[in-house]
Amino acid sequence: MSAPACTIAVIVPVHNAARYLPDCLESIAAQQFDDFCCILVDDGSQDESPVLCDNMAAGDARFTVIHQPQRGVSAARTAGLRCALEIGAGWIAFCDADDLYHPAFLATLYKAVQETGLPLACCRYDTFADAVPAEAAPPAAVKRLDGPAHLDALLHDHAVDYGLWNKLYAAALLTPAMLDNDLAYNEDLLANWQAFCAAP
């Protein structure tokens, strides 16, 4: 199924995530940034996740679903990226199926890349297990990291988290080969290292 044209494509790899998926999808649907589409990649789920994905796509035209045999999170993200590139999305964001987006997530990061002219932006995040943290205001200011400080921030001082899910990338910065690295662990870090190396 083809996704609608959009400025930002949000890619969500989904595998047996029915417990978390409704809240995740609701947080994406509630974004203050309007011009986005969401590509749900069901990676061989055996629970209710495929039905939840299909129901979301049936009820909200911004959402589309790809069903594929289980191949792992990297392959799921790669399938979503290929779809996003095919429809001409200018920007790419990722969200794991057990994550929640702040309502201003896309709007804040899009504003940051527009202000800086850089091909990626990232933000802080909170971790939680049960109780959702109180909603904080989005940051008012942007901190710019020029190379090689951005590489140091990613690899050495961890000022930038290595996850894919708290960033916005220019579509031209990413390739399927960056994501489809067949790693079970730290696949985010390798993909980000390649993307950061390609960014100024």
N, C-alpha and C positions, 0 to 999 in steps of 0.2 A: 504494500500500500504506500502511496506517495504522500509525503508530508506537504503541508501548504507552504508557500513562499513566506519567508520571514527574515527579519534582520538578525535575530539571535536564535540559534537552534540549541535547545537544551536536550542533552542525551542522557537517558537513564537506563543503565543496564539492570535487568531484573532477573533474579533467580530465587525462587521460593521465598518471596518477600511479602507475602500476603499480610502478615502481621503489621508491617510498617507502611505498606504501599499507599493505603487511602490517605493517611496524613501527609505523606510525601507529595502525592499528586495534588492534594488540596493546597499545599503551600506553593507549588509551582503555579497552579491556576490563579492564585491570589496575587501574583506579581503586579507591582505598580507600573512596570514596563509593559506596554501593550503589544508591541510588534515582535512576538516570539512564537515559536512553535516548539513542541516537545515530542521527541522521538523516543518511544519506549521500546526497548529491545528485550523481549522475553527470551531468555537464554535457557530453553528447555525446562522451564519450571514444572514441578509436579504438584504444586498446591493450587490455590485459587488465583494466583497471580495473573495467569493468562486471561481469565474472565474479568478480573478487575481492570486490566489494561484495555481490553476490548470495550468494556462498559464506559471507561473514561473517554476513549476515542469516539464512541457513538454519541456521547453527550456533549462533547466539547471539540469543535473542529480544529482547535489548535494542537490537538494531540493525535498522534498516529502510532501504530504498533507494527513492529517487525517480530515475527515469531521464527525462531531458529532452533535447531538441536543444540543441546548444551555443549559449548565450546570454551567457556570461561569468560571472565569479566573483560579481559583485553579484547577478545574477539567480538564481544557484544558492543563495546565502545567503538570498535573499528567499524562494525556494521552501521552504527548510528552516525558515525562521522561520514562514511561514504554517502549515506542518504542525505545528510546535511549539505555536503558539497554538491551533490546532484541538483538540489533545489536552489542552490546559489545563496545559501545563508552567508552573511558577512562575518558573523561571530559565532563562536562555539562555547557553550558552558556544559559542565557535567554535573550530575547529581546522582549520588548513590540512592538506592531504593529505601534505605533506612535513614536518610537525611531529611532535614526540613530546611527550606529556603526562608530567610528573612524576607518580608514583603518587598523590601527595597533592594534586594540582592542584585537583580539584573540592572535596575535603574542606576544604582550607585556605581557599579563596575563599568557600565556603558558610559556614564558621565566621566569617569576617570580616564578611560582610553580616549575619549573625545578631547578632554582637556590637555592630556599629555602628548597625544599623537603616537603613543606607543602601542604595540600590537598585543599587549596582554596587561591584565590587572589582576590583583588578588586582594583578599580581605581577611580579616580575623574571623574566628569561628568559636563556638562553644561546644563542648562535648557534654553529653548527658545520657542517662540510661532510661529513666522513667519520667521524672518531672521536667517539663520543657523550661529552660531558663527564661527569665523575664526578658521581654523584647527591648533591646537597646536601640538607641537612635543610631542611624548610619553615620559614619564619620563625615565631618564637614570639610576636612582637608585631605589632600592627596600627597603622599610621600613618593617622590620619584627616585628610582634606583637606576643609575646608568652603569653600563658594563665597565669593569668586571664586578662591580659591587653586587649586582643582582645574582651573579653566580655564587659569590661568597655567601650571600643571604640564603640561597637555596641549599648549598652543600655544607657550609662550615658553621655559621652561627645560628642557623635555623630560624632566622628572622622571617623567612618565607617558608611556609609548610610545603612539603613535597606532594601533597594530594592534588588531584586534578579537580576536585569538587568545590574548591573555594576560589576559582579563577575564571576569567573570561579571556578567550583567545581569539585573535584574528584568524579567520578560517584559512587564510593563506599561510599561516604559521605552522599549521598542523598537516601531517600526512598520515594516511592509514598505516604506513610502515612504522611510524613513531609509536603508535598505540598497540599494534598487533605484535607484541614482542614475546609472547608465549611464556612470560614469567608468572609465577603464582604469587610471588611476594615482591614488593617494591617496584611493581610495574609502573606505578605513578611516577616514581623518582626518575626512572630512565626516560620516560616520555617527556617529563618536564625538563630534564637536563638537555635533551635535544632541542626542545622548543626554546628554552632560555638561551642556548647557544646561538640560535637563529635570530634572537631578538637583540636590539641595541641596548 
